[in-house]
Amino acid sequence: MNRLQHSYAGHLRSMQLSSIELFIYIEGKQTDPYFYAEICASVPHLHVAYEICMARQLPGATGGKQTLISFFSFLRQNKALVSSLEGKETTCIFFLDKDLDDLQHRKRRSQHVVYTEYYDVQNYIFMHGDLVTGAASAASVDPARLCIELSDAPRWCLRIVRQWREWISLCLQMVEYNIPCEANYRVVSRVQTRLCGPTDLQQYLALTQTMARRCGLPVAVFRQRLAAASKKVDRYIAKGQHHRIFKGKWFAFALADDIDRIMAGLPYDSNGLAGRLTCSIAATLDFTESWADHFRNPICSVAATV
């Protein structure tokens, strides 16, 4: 047994010896703990003692999805996703951001692994949260100033996705061909006129030329492939599935810029606004609504195994 597996075995033993019956493992340290705590609190008649654990709490881990997948794989290999010790049963469930794992055929299939339907947790927050209340609180402005523009959260999200259509296409193509470059899901768009605005076509064309050279492809061939990626993005949008390919974390940056546009020079608290928006809007979510069933139902199913 290598060192990491030995540490995992020790962690499993501590789970079995604790009074907790259901361990709920989550990826992130920002937003995720609150989000999943509220999901659990909304589960009716949850009869087991549970604990929410962040990935960075696992042995030798720095956090993130791969840490959770590694520990999940260890438990499954050792038939310990549901375990029993001295009459006490223990189980666990792993909540993971989907990212693009479905398109890359990397999703783990198990009752004990639940992926977001959307790209990540933040998509749910901006799709189902009260943007006016959350944004007004974070920016310290009168909600009435934001009401016209932000009162319909799904409509606002769709507008931003459409504005970022070309950037999403670039990112999807780079993922499909496994090409590292400046167009990727780890950064915000570099081709918008402003983050809440449309694509700057000159910047976009210049970037595609640079990327074509790095890929060793003629610009025409690169743009032909990019056109195919753009059609894929359009299909997602037409089906109302744009949240599957748009990174939810991007919304905070677009919204911070949109607030700046709306305020049009009037004073507001702009310092670090993008970093505050997601948590502020998350506090407005109604976790009893049907969208949360995607998370509630698996918790009920796994809890029923102990």
VMD Tcl script that draws the C-alpha trace (Angstrom):
set ca {
  {0.00 0.00 0.00}
  {1.51 3.33 -1.05}
  {1.60 6.34 1.24}
  {-1.52 8.01 -0.17}
  {-3.56 4.80 -0.03}
  {-2.38 4.27 3.55}
  {-3.56 7.79 4.39}
  {-6.88 7.12 2.68}
  {-7.26 3.93 4.69}
  {-6.67 5.91 7.87}
  {-9.20 8.53 6.81}
  {-11.75 5.82 6.10}
  {-11.13 4.37 9.54}
  {-11.73 7.76 11.15}
  {-15.01 8.02 9.21}
  {-16.11 4.62 10.47}
  {-15.23 5.46 14.08}
  {-17.04 8.81 14.07}
  {-20.70 9.35 14.92}
  {-21.35 10.59 11.38}
  {-23.19 8.24 9.04}
  {-23.19 10.25 5.80}
  {-20.11 12.15 4.57}
  {-20.80 14.71 1.86}
  {-17.67 15.65 -0.11}
  {-17.55 18.88 -2.10}
  {-14.95 20.54 -4.32}
  {-14.56 24.20 -3.50}
  {-14.02 26.38 -0.48}
  {-15.87 29.39 -1.88}
  {-19.65 29.18 -2.26}
  {-19.79 25.36 -2.26}
  {-19.93 24.87 1.55}
  {-22.89 27.25 1.90}
  {-24.62 25.94 -1.23}
  {-24.48 22.28 -0.22}
  {-25.26 23.00 3.43}
  {-28.49 24.65 2.31}
  {-29.21 21.76 -0.05}
  {-28.87 19.32 2.86}
  {-31.01 21.50 5.12}
  {-33.76 21.41 2.49}
  {-33.91 17.59 2.41}
  {-37.10 16.58 4.22}
  {-36.78 14.06 7.04}
  {-33.07 13.35 6.54}
  {-32.68 10.71 9.24}
  {-28.88 10.33 9.26}
  {-26.14 12.35 10.90}
  {-24.14 14.01 8.13}
  {-21.07 16.16 7.67}
  {-20.00 18.32 4.74}
  {-16.29 17.87 3.95}
  {-14.18 19.93 1.55}
  {-11.71 18.22 -0.76}
  {-8.77 19.90 0.93}
  {-9.64 18.04 4.15}
  {-8.62 14.75 2.58}
  {-5.12 13.38 3.33}
  {-2.28 14.90 1.34}
  {-4.69 16.97 -0.68}
  {-4.78 20.54 -1.88}
  {-8.41 20.33 -2.86}
  {-10.32 20.17 -6.12}
  {-12.12 17.64 -8.24}
  {-9.22 15.26 -8.85}
  {-8.71 14.88 -5.11}
  {-12.33 13.82 -4.69}
  {-12.16 11.43 -7.64}
  {-9.00 9.87 -6.24}
  {-10.63 9.21 -2.85}
  {-13.83 7.97 -4.49}
  {-11.79 5.53 -6.59}
  {-10.04 4.26 -3.46}
  {-13.36 3.65 -1.70}
  {-14.90 1.93 -4.70}
  {-11.86 -0.33 -5.22}
  {-12.04 -1.30 -1.56}
  {-15.83 -1.75 -1.62}
  {-16.10 0.91 1.08}
  {-18.56 3.39 -0.42}
  {-20.89 1.86 2.13}
  {-18.98 0.31 5.03}
  {-19.81 -1.29 8.35}
  {-17.80 -1.39 11.55}
  {-19.05 -2.77 14.86}
  {-22.66 -2.39 13.82}
  {-22.34 1.20 12.61}
  {-22.75 1.85 8.88}
  {-21.04 4.69 7.05}
  {-21.55 6.00 3.53}
  {-20.59 8.99 1.43}
  {-21.54 11.05 -1.59}
  {-19.34 13.21 -3.82}
  {-20.64 16.39 -5.45}
  {-18.59 17.47 -8.47}
  {-18.78 20.34 -10.93}
  {-19.56 18.89 -14.35}
  {-17.24 21.26 -16.22}
  {-16.96 19.62 -19.67}
  {-16.59 16.06 -18.36}
  {-19.70 14.97 -20.25}
  {-18.30 16.14 -23.59}
  {-14.95 14.53 -22.83}
  {-16.57 11.28 -21.62}
  {-14.86 11.48 -18.24}
  {-17.84 11.32 -15.89}
  {-17.73 8.69 -13.16}
  {-20.92 6.66 -12.96}
  {-22.02 5.78 -9.46}
  {-24.88 6.38 -7.08}
  {-22.27 8.03 -4.87}
  {-21.11 10.62 -7.43}
  {-23.33 13.53 -8.44}
  {-22.31 16.03 -11.10}
  {-23.93 19.40 -11.57}
  {-26.23 19.53 -14.58}
  {-24.69 22.89 -15.47}
  {-21.00 23.69 -15.88}
  {-20.58 24.41 -12.15}
  {-22.41 25.43 -8.98}
  {-22.21 29.12 -9.89}
  {-24.51 28.57 -12.86}
  {-27.30 27.61 -10.44}
  {-26.65 30.70 -8.35}
  {-26.92 33.15 -11.24}
  {-29.74 31.25 -12.96}
  {-31.98 30.87 -9.92}
  {-30.85 33.65 -7.59}
  {-32.25 37.15 -7.15}
  {-29.74 39.21 -9.11}
  {-31.24 42.54 -8.12}
  {-31.13 41.91 -4.37}
  {-27.75 40.18 -4.42}
  {-26.09 42.71 -6.71}
  {-27.56 45.72 -4.89}
  {-26.34 44.38 -1.56}
  {-22.84 43.61 -2.86}
  {-22.49 46.94 -4.67}
  {-24.24 49.03 -1.98}
  {-26.75 50.61 -4.34}
  {-30.49 51.19 -4.44}
  {-32.07 48.00 -5.88}
  {-34.39 50.16 -7.97}
  {-31.41 51.23 -10.11}
  {-30.79 47.62 -11.12}
  {-34.35 46.38 -11.39}
  {-34.97 47.03 -15.10}
  {-31.78 45.32 -16.23}
  {-31.44 42.46 -13.74}
  {-34.95 41.47 -12.65}
  {-35.05 38.42 -14.97}
  {-32.02 36.28 -14.05}
  {-32.41 33.58 -16.77}
  {-32.81 36.28 -19.42}
  {-29.75 38.16 -18.17}
  {-27.67 34.95 -18.17}
  {-28.74 34.15 -21.72}
  {-27.78 37.65 -22.87}
  {-24.28 37.27 -21.45}
  {-23.85 33.81 -23.01}
  {-24.84 35.19 -26.40}
  {-22.42 38.10 -26.01}
  {-19.63 35.60 -25.22}
  {-20.53 33.21 -28.05}
  {-17.20 33.57 -29.85}
  {-15.15 33.15 -26.68}
  {-17.05 29.99 -25.71}
  {-16.43 28.61 -29.20}
  {-12.71 29.28 -28.89}
  {-12.56 27.57 -25.50}
  {-14.54 24.55 -26.69}
  {-12.27 24.10 -29.68}
  {-9.15 24.25 -27.53}
  {-10.60 21.62 -25.19}
  {-11.60 19.37 -28.09}
  {-8.11 19.46 -29.60}
  {-6.31 19.58 -26.23}
  {-4.37 22.70 -27.17}
  {-3.09 24.92 -24.34}
  {-3.38 28.62 -25.11}
  {-4.79 31.91 -23.87}
  {-8.37 30.95 -24.82}
  {-9.40 28.56 -22.06}
  {-11.95 28.05 -19.32}
  {-9.54 29.21 -16.60}
  {-9.71 32.87 -17.65}
  {-12.40 35.38 -18.56}
  {-12.97 36.40 -22.16}
  {-10.20 38.33 -23.84}
  {-12.23 39.28 -26.90}
  {-15.15 41.28 -25.47}
  {-15.53 45.03 -26.00}
  {-16.21 44.92 -22.25}
  {-17.11 41.91 -20.11}
  {-20.84 42.60 -20.33}
  {-20.64 43.60 -23.99}
  {-20.36 41.99 -27.42}
  {-17.28 40.51 -29.05}
  {-14.62 42.89 -30.33}
  {-14.24 41.45 -33.83}
  {-10.76 42.87 -34.37}
  {-9.45 41.31 -31.16}
  {-11.24 38.07 -32.01}
  {-9.75 37.82 -35.50}
  {-6.27 38.70 -34.20}
  {-6.51 36.02 -31.52}
  {-7.66 33.37 -33.99}
  {-4.63 34.16 -36.17}
  {-2.30 33.77 -33.19}
  {-3.94 30.52 -32.13}
  {-3.80 29.11 -35.67}
  {-0.05 29.69 -35.78}
  {0.41 27.98 -32.41}
  {-1.62 25.01 -33.62}
  {0.44 24.82 -36.79}
  {-2.67 25.22 -38.93}
  {-3.52 27.54 -41.79}
  {-5.80 30.32 -40.52}
  {-8.57 29.23 -42.91}
  {-8.52 25.67 -41.56}
  {-8.48 26.87 -37.98}
  {-11.45 29.15 -38.59}
  {-13.30 26.36 -40.37}
  {-12.97 24.22 -37.24}
  {-13.96 27.20 -35.15}
  {-17.11 27.62 -37.22}
  {-18.08 24.05 -36.32}
  {-17.55 24.85 -32.64}
  {-19.70 27.97 -33.02}
  {-22.52 25.89 -34.48}
  {-22.28 23.59 -31.47}
  {-22.59 26.59 -29.14}
  {-25.61 27.78 -31.10}
  {-27.27 24.40 -30.71}
  {-26.81 24.50 -26.95}
  {-28.29 27.99 -26.83}
  {-31.24 27.02 -29.06}
  {-32.03 24.07 -26.76}
  {-31.80 26.22 -23.62}
  {-28.75 24.23 -22.49}
  {-26.21 27.05 -22.60}
  {-25.42 26.63 -18.89}
  {-23.77 23.30 -19.72}
  {-20.96 24.99 -21.67}
  {-20.73 28.45 -20.06}
  {-18.59 28.56 -16.94}
  {-20.73 29.91 -14.12}
  {-17.78 31.66 -12.46}
  {-17.61 33.97 -15.49}
  {-21.01 35.47 -14.66}
  {-19.66 37.37 -11.64}
  {-17.17 39.27 -13.81}
  {-19.78 40.07 -16.44}
  {-22.27 41.19 -13.78}
  {-19.73 43.43 -12.03}
  {-19.08 45.12 -15.38}
  {-22.81 45.34 -16.13}
  {-23.39 47.08 -12.79}
  {-20.68 49.57 -13.73}
  {-22.44 50.18 -17.05}
  {-25.83 50.63 -15.38}
  {-24.49 53.00 -12.72}
  {-23.00 55.16 -15.50}
  {-20.54 57.05 -13.31}
  {-22.69 57.20 -10.17}
  {-20.92 56.12 -6.98}
  {-21.14 52.51 -5.80}
  {-18.89 50.02 -4.01}
  {-16.84 48.68 -6.93}
  {-13.83 47.49 -4.93}
  {-13.56 43.70 -5.39}
  {-17.18 43.57 -6.50}
  {-16.85 40.50 -8.74}
  {-15.47 38.54 -5.79}
  {-18.47 39.42 -3.61}
  {-21.31 38.95 -6.06}
  {-21.57 35.15 -6.12}
  {-21.86 34.77 -2.34}
  {-24.27 37.68 -2.10}
  {-26.57 36.23 -4.77}
  {-26.27 32.71 -3.33}
  {-27.87 34.01 -0.13}
  {-31.03 34.81 -2.13}
  {-31.57 31.26 -3.46}
  {-34.71 29.35 -2.51}
  {-33.40 25.85 -1.93}
  {-36.92 24.40 -1.67}
  {-37.51 24.98 -5.39}
  {-37.53 22.10 -7.86}
  {-34.09 22.88 -9.33}
  {-32.55 21.60 -6.07}
  {-34.10 18.14 -6.55}
  {-31.11 17.25 -8.72}
  {-29.02 17.36 -5.52}
  {-31.63 16.40 -2.92}
  {-32.76 13.15 -4.49}
  {-29.29 11.51 -4.59}
  {-28.73 12.48 -0.96}
  {-31.96 10.71 -0.02}
  {-30.98 7.64 -2.04}
  {-27.52 7.35 -0.53}
  {-28.79 8.05 2.99}
  {-31.20 5.15 2.58}
  {-28.25 2.74 2.31}
  {-27.36 3.14 6.00}
}
mol new
graphics top color blue
foreach p $ca { graphics top sphere $p radius 0.5 }
foreach p [lrange $ca 0 end-1] q [lrange $ca 1 end] { graphics top cylinder $p $q radius 0.2 }
display resetview
